[in-house]
Amino acid sequence: MSHYIDHFGGDPNIKGAIVSTFNGGCFFGAAAAGWANDKYGRKRTIQIGCIFALWGCAMQTGANVVATLLVGRIVAGFAIGILSMTVPLYNTEIAPPKIRGFLVGLNQQMLGIGFIVANWVGYGTQFINSDTSWRLPLGLQMFPAGLLLVGIQFLPYSPRWLLEVGRDDEAHAIVLRLNGDDKVAAEQEYMEMYAAIKADVSTRSRRLSDLWATPVMTRRSLVAIGVQVFCQFTGINVINYYGPSIYNSLGIVGGRALLVQGIYGAVGPIANLFFITLVLDRVGRKKPLVFGAGSFVVTFSILAAILANDPAGNPSSSVTAQRAGIAMIFLTSIIFSLSFGPVSWVLASEVFPTSTRAIGTSAATCANWAFNTLLSQVSPLGIQKVGWKFYILFIVLNFVDFVAIWMFFPETKGRTLEDMDQLFGGAKPQLPAVRDRDEKDFKSEDKSDEKGV
């Protein structure tokens, strides 16, 4: 966009800084979110994230110099760091085990829809011959932030967090609400939740060192952090952030590159919706990750081979090469949506015990954003300086992912959050003596629930 370039220039170092400062803000937001989730709960932390998002997006929209834009990106990134850690955590804690993969996977689905909107808004506003061409896309970010700020108020607190802070009656009422008419299942779930969480609370600590205090906790932490880091090793965000630059390497330039990027953005969410609806909770977590890592080795190998022939400077082979290159890029998006996209958020948020779930999920999300920041900073330089050889990096990284996941990752499908202790080698907590609830108790709680408890 010419008006954007007039303000901020087109230097690849500045381009990388604008992207990486946002991701750096995400890192610190995810780090702070661990403390905020323990202190204020999931709902309030999400609202805090929304307030920072409104602030950061407003700064970006009104920016006239690079410094203001960068500060706005950092603040907005801080917000997304908070939300990217807290929303999957919240969804995990209120979802029943049978459809937990689907509900947490919706996080990736909404990210995909966000990419669709962003790509097509960017494509459309490029034709506006004023600063509105770039201010409008930045300003529109405030609408979903405001919607979430208000909308989350009408959703329940996490019952697990309520049990952590001693609000047991509220937690029980919410478990009944979430289970609908199945009172027996609700009572059983509540008793198991109560037993595990009360046992964890007695030893709860917010120290980062607790994530590797025992061999069992070390394995849990490595799985959660590993899947988030491997998600970045797939190279998907290089395509998401710098797709037009990759298309330029294929000889597709200008508005055509933005058009292709817009079409690309719609492919992933369609595949993701199919996967989380019909596949994820049936095949589990491990198999899709193994499939994804192995497939990325193939797609990046083919893409690197195509770019090695320099289709942008070889008109005789450009059409065929362009089609093949676009096919590999689109296939990469589809495979990501059938593997790491939804699974990374599900797995990272479900493997920790209650005592370290907030800080553990925070650490895993921080790892995601740290490598996201690194790759977003070096990618424009790598694409420009070394061309096709840059993609060899992702061939190697995905091969490492494949081996590590195949050998060390467990399968968590169908397990309750309280069952994860046994899966990773811990002992199952004993159910405490919780008073029996008769029909009068249920009727009393039904009335309380109707009043909005």
C-alpha positions in Angstrom: 0.0 0.0 0.0 1.6 3.2 -1.2 0.2 5.4 1.6 1.5 3.0 4.2 5.0 2.9 2.6 5.0 6.7 2.5 4.7 6.7 6.3 6.8 3.7 7.3 8.9 2.7 4.3 9.3 -0.8 2.9 12.7 -1.8 4.4 12.7 -5.5 5.3 14.2 -4.8 8.7 11.4 -2.5 9.5 8.9 -5.0 8.2 10.4 -7.7 10.4 10.5 -5.3 13.4 6.8 -4.5 13.0 5.9 -8.2 13.0 8.4 -9.3 15.7 7.6 -6.5 18.2 4.0 -7.7 18.1 5.2 -11.3 18.8 7.5 -10.0 21.5 4.6 -8.4 23.2 2.7 -11.7 22.9 5.6 -13.4 24.8 5.4 -11.0 27.8 1.6 -11.1 27.8 1.6 -14.9 27.9 4.1 -14.8 30.8 2.0 -12.3 32.8 -1.2 -14.3 32.1 0.0 -17.2 34.3 0.0 -15.0 37.4 -3.2 -13.2 36.4 -5.1 -16.5 35.8 -4.3 -17.7 39.3 -5.0 -14.3 40.9 -8.2 -13.1 39.0 -9.4 -16.2 37.3 -9.9 -17.0 33.6 -12.9 -14.7 32.9 -11.3 -11.6 34.4 -7.9 -12.3 32.7 -9.6 -12.5 29.3 -11.2 -9.1 30.0 -7.8 -7.6 31.0 -6.5 -8.9 27.7 -9.3 -7.2 25.8 -8.6 -3.8 27.4 -4.9 -4.0 26.4 -6.1 -5.0 22.8 -8.3 -1.9 22.6 -5.4 0.3 23.7 -2.8 -1.2 21.4 -5.1 -1.2 18.3 -6.1 2.4 18.9 -2.4 3.4 19.0 -1.7 1.5 15.7 -4.7 3.1 14.0 -3.6 6.6 14.9 0.1 6.2 14.3 2.0 8.7 12.1 5.5 7.5 12.9 7.2 4.1 13.2 7.8 4.5 16.9 4.1 4.9 17.7 3.2 2.0 15.5 5.8 -0.2 17.2 4.5 0.7 20.7 1.0 0.0 19.6 2.1 -3.4 18.2 3.8 -4.3 21.5 0.7 -3.4 23.6 -1.6 -5.3 21.2 0.8 -8.2 21.3 0.8 -8.2 25.1 -3.0 -8.5 24.8 -2.9 -11.4 22.4 -0.3 -13.1 24.5 -2.8 -13.0 27.4 -5.7 -14.2 25.3 -3.7 -16.9 23.4 -2.8 -18.6 26.7 -6.1 -18.0 28.6 -8.8 -18.8 26.1 -7.6 -22.4 25.4 -7.1 -22.8 29.2 -10.7 -21.6 29.9 -12.1 -23.8 27.1 -10.2 -26.8 28.4 -11.5 -26.4 32.0 -15.2 -26.1 31.1 -15.3 -28.7 28.3 -16.4 -32.4 28.8 -13.6 -34.9 27.9 -15.5 -36.4 24.9 -15.6 -33.1 23.0 -12.7 -31.2 24.6 -10.7 -31.5 21.4 -13.5 -30.0 19.4 -14.1 -27.1 21.8 -10.5 -26.2 22.3 -9.9 -26.8 18.6 -12.4 -24.0 17.9 -9.7 -21.6 19.0 -7.7 -22.5 15.9 -10.9 -22.3 13.8 -11.5 -18.7 14.9 -7.9 -17.8 14.3 -8.4 -19.1 10.7 -11.5 -17.0 10.3 -9.5 -14.0 11.6 -6.9 -14.6 8.9 -9.6 -14.8 6.2 -11.0 -11.5 7.4 -7.6 -9.9 7.6 -6.5 -11.0 4.2 -9.6 -9.9 2.4 -9.9 -6.6 4.3 -6.3 -5.9 3.3 -7.0 -6.9 -0.3 -10.0 -4.6 -0.5 -8.6 -1.5 1.3 -5.5 -1.4 -1.0 -7.8 0.3 -3.6 -8.5 3.2 -1.3 -6.4 6.2 -2.3 -5.7 7.6 1.2 -4.4 6.7 4.6 -7.7 4.9 5.2 -6.2 2.0 3.1 -4.1 1.0 6.1 -5.7 2.7 9.1 -9.1 0.9 8.5 -7.7 -2.7 8.8 -5.9 -1.7 12.0 -8.9 0.1 13.4 -11.3 -2.9 12.8 -9.3 -4.9 15.3 -11.0 -3.0 18.1 -14.5 -4.5 17.2 -13.8 -8.1 18.2 -11.8 -6.9 21.3 -14.8 -4.9 22.5 -17.2 -7.8 21.7 -15.2 -10.3 23.8 -14.8 -7.8 26.6 -18.6 -7.6 27.0 -19.5 -11.1 25.9 -17.3 -13.0 28.3 -19.2 -11.5 31.2 -22.2 -13.7 30.3 -20.2 -17.0 30.4 -19.5 -19.0 33.6 -16.4 -19.0 35.7 -14.1 -22.0 35.4 -15.3 -24.4 38.1 -11.8 -25.6 38.6 -10.5 -22.2 39.4 -13.5 -21.6 41.7 -12.5 -24.8 43.6 -8.9 -23.5 43.8 -10.0 -20.3 45.5 -12.5 -22.0 47.9 -15.7 -21.1 46.1 -17.0 -24.7 46.2 -20.7 -24.0 46.0 -20.4 -21.8 43.0 -18.2 -24.5 41.3 -20.8 -27.2 42.0 -23.6 -25.1 40.6 -21.6 -24.4 37.4 -20.8 -28.1 36.9 -24.5 -28.8 37.1 -25.2 -26.2 34.5 -22.5 -27.5 32.2 -23.9 -31.1 32.4 -27.5 -30.1 31.7 -30.0 -32.8 32.8 -27.4 -35.5 33.6 -27.2 -34.9 37.4 -25.5 -38.2 38.1 -22.7 -37.5 35.7 -22.4 -33.9 37.1 -22.1 -35.2 40.6 -19.4 -37.7 39.6 -17.5 -35.2 37.7 -17.6 -32.7 40.6 -16.4 -35.3 43.1 -13.4 -36.3 41.0 -12.7 -32.6 40.3 -13.0 -31.8 43.9 -10.7 -34.6 45.0 -7.9 -33.8 42.5 -8.0 -30.0 42.9 -8.1 -30.0 46.7 -5.1 -32.4 46.7 -3.3 -30.1 44.3 -4.2 -26.9 46.1 -2.4 -28.1 49.2 0.9 -28.2 47.3 0.2 -25.4 44.8 3.0 -23.0 44.0 3.5 -20.4 41.4 7.2 -21.0 41.1 8.5 -21.7 37.6 10.8 -24.4 39.0 7.8 -26.5 39.8 7.5 -27.4 36.1 10.5 -29.6 36.4 10.4 -30.4 40.1 9.8 -34.2 39.5 10.4 -36.5 36.5 6.6 -36.6 36.0 6.3 -32.8 35.9 9.3 -32.5 33.7 7.8 -34.8 31.1 4.5 -32.9 31.2 6.3 -29.6 30.7 8.4 -30.9 27.9 5.3 -32.2 26.1 3.4 -29.0 26.5 6.3 -26.7 25.6 7.5 -29.0 22.9 4.2 -29.1 21.0 4.1 -25.3 21.0 7.6 -24.9 19.8 7.1 -27.6 17.1 4.1 -25.6 16.0 6.4 -22.8 15.0 8.9 -25.2 13.5 6.2 -26.2 10.9 6.9 -22.8 9.2 3.2 -22.0 8.9 3.6 -18.5 10.3 6.3 -17.6 7.8 3.7 -18.2 5.1 0.9 -16.5 7.1 3.0 -13.4 7.7 5.1 -13.2 4.5 3.0 -15.0 2.0 3.1 -12.1 -0.6 7.0 -12.2 -0.4 6.9 -15.9 -1.1 4.6 -15.4 -4.0 6.9 -12.7 -5.3 9.6 -15.4 -5.4 7.3 -17.4 -7.6 6.8 -14.5 -9.9 3.4 -13.5 -8.6 3.5 -9.8 -7.7 1.3 -6.8 -6.7 -2.4 -7.2 -6.2 -2.2 -10.8 -7.5 -0.1 -11.8 -4.5 -2.6 -10.3 -2.1 -5.4 -12.1 -4.0 -3.7 -15.4 -3.7 -3.0 -14.8 0.0 -6.7 -14.1 0.5 -7.7 -17.4 -1.2 -5.0 -19.1 0.9 -6.5 -17.8 4.1 -9.8 -19.6 3.4 -8.3 -23.0 2.8 -7.1 -23.7 6.4 -10.3 -22.9 8.3 -12.3 -25.3 6.0 -9.9 -28.1 6.7 -9.8 -27.2 10.4 -13.6 -27.3 10.8 -13.7 -30.8 9.2 -10.9 -32.0 11.5 -12.2 -30.8 14.8 -15.8 -31.8 14.0 -15.2 -35.3 12.7 -11.7 -36.5 13.5 -9.8 -34.9 16.5 -11.8 -36.6 19.3 -11.8 -39.9 17.5 -8.1 -40.3 16.4 -6.6 -38.4 19.3 -3.6 -36.0 19.5 -0.5 -38.0 18.7 -1.3 -39.4 15.3 -2.3 -36.1 13.7 1.0 -34.5 15.0 3.1 -37.3 13.5 1.2 -37.0 10.2 1.7 -33.3 10.1 5.4 -33.2 10.8 6.1 -35.9 8.2 4.0 -34.2 5.6 5.7 -30.8 6.1 9.1 -32.5 5.4 7.6 -33.4 2.0 5.9 -30.1 1.2 8.8 -27.9 2.1 11.2 -30.1 0.1 9.0 -29.7 -3.0 8.6 -25.9 -2.5 12.4 -25.5 -2.0 13.0 -27.5 -5.3 10.6 -25.3 -7.2 12.1 -22.1 -5.9 15.6 -23.4 -6.6 14.7 -23.1 -10.3 13.9 -19.4 -9.9 10.5 -19.3 -11.5 10.4 -15.5 -11.0 13.3 -15.1 -13.5 12.5 -18.0 -15.8 9.4 -17.1 -17.9 9.4 -20.4 -19.8 8.6 -22.4 -16.6 6.9 -19.7 -14.5 3.2 -20.8 -15.0 3.8 -24.4 -14.2 6.2 -23.6 -11.3 3.7 -21.0 -9.9 0.9 -23.5 -9.9 3.0 -26.1 -8.2 4.4 -23.7 -5.7 0.9 -22.4 -4.8 -0.3 -26.0 -4.5 2.4 -26.8 -2.0 1.7 -23.6 0.0 -2.0 -24.4 0.1 -1.3 -28.0 1.0 0.8 -26.8 3.9 -2.1 -24.8 5.2 -4.4 -27.8 4.9 -2.0 -30.2 6.7 -1.4 -27.6 9.5 -5.2 -27.4 10.1 -5.4 -31.2 10.3 -2.6 -31.4 12.8 -0.6 -28.8 14.7 -3.1 -26.0 14.3 -5.8 -27.3 16.7 -3.8 -30.1 18.5 -1.1 -27.8 19.8 -3.6 -25.7 21.8 -5.5 -28.7 23.0 -2.5 -30.7 24.2 -0.6 -27.8 25.8 -3.6 -26.9 28.0 -4.7 -30.4 29.1 -1.5 -32.1 30.3 -0.8 -30.1 33.5 -2.3 -30.7 37.0 -4.4 -28.0 38.6 -1.5 -26.8 40.8 0.6 -25.8 37.8 -1.9 -25.6 35.0 -1.9 -21.8 34.7 1.8 -21.3 35.0 2.5 -24.4 32.8 0.2 -23.2 30.0 1.7 -19.8 30.3 5.3 -21.2 29.9 4.2 -23.3 26.9 2.5 -20.3 25.2 5.6 -18.1 25.9 7.8 -20.7 24.1 5.4 -20.5 21.2 5.7 -16.7 21.0 9.4 -16.7 21.6 10.1 -18.8 18.5 7.4 -17.0 16.6 9.2 -13.7 17.3 12.5 -15.2 16.2 11.2 -16.6 12.9 9.2 -13.5 12.1 12.3 -11.3 12.5 14.6 -13.4 10.4 12.2 -14.7 7.8 12.0 -11.6 5.5 15.8 -11.4 5.5 16.1 -15.2 4.9 13.6 -15.0 2.0 15.4 -12.0 0.5 19.1 -13.1 1.1 19.2 -16.9 0.7 16.0 -17.6 -1.3 15.0 -21.3 -1.6 17.8 -22.4 0.8 15.9 -20.8 3.7 13.2 -23.5 3.4 15.7 -26.3 4.1 15.6 -25.1 7.7 12.0 -26.2 8.0 12.7 -29.5 6.3 15.2 -30.3 9.1 13.1 -28.9 11.9 10.0 -30.9 10.9 12.0 -34.1 10.7 13.2 -33.5 14.3 9.5 -32.9 15.3 8.5 -36.2 13.7 11.0 -38.2 15.6 10.4 -36.5 18.9 6.6 -36.8 18.7 6.8 -40.4 17.6 9.1 -41.5 20.5 8.0 -39.3 23.5 4.5 -37.9 23.2 1.6 -39.7 25.0 -2.0 -40.0 23.8 -4.4 -38.0 25.9 -7.6 -38.6 24.0 -10.7 -39.2 26.1 -8.9 -38.6 29.4 -10.4 -36.2 32.1 -8.0 -33.5 33.3 -7.8 -35.3 36.6 -6.8 -38.6 34.8 -3.6 -37.0 33.4 -1.8 -37.8 36.7 -2.1 -41.5 35.9 -1.2 -41.1 32.2 2.1 -39.4 33.1 3.0 -41.9 35.9 1.5 -40.3 39.0 -1.0 -41.7 41.5 -4.8 -41.2 41.2 -6.0 -39.0 44.0 -8.4 -40.6 46.5 -11.9 -39.3 46.6 -12.5 -37.4 49.9 -15.6 -37.7 51.9 -17.9 -35.4 50.2 -21.4 -35.4 51.7 -24.0 -37.2 49.7 -26.5 -35.1 47.9 -30.1 -36.2 47.7 -32.9 -35.0 45.5 -33.6 -32.0 47.8 -30.1 -30.8 47.2 -30.5 -30.9 43.5 -33.8 -29.1 43.6 -32.3 -26.4 45.8 -29.3 -26.0 43.5 -31.6 -25.9 40.5 -33.4 -22.9 42.0 -30.1 -21.2 42.8 -28.9 -21.8 39.3 -32.1 -20.2 37.9 -31.3 -17.0 39.9 -28.0 -16.7 38.1 -25.5 -18.4 40.4 
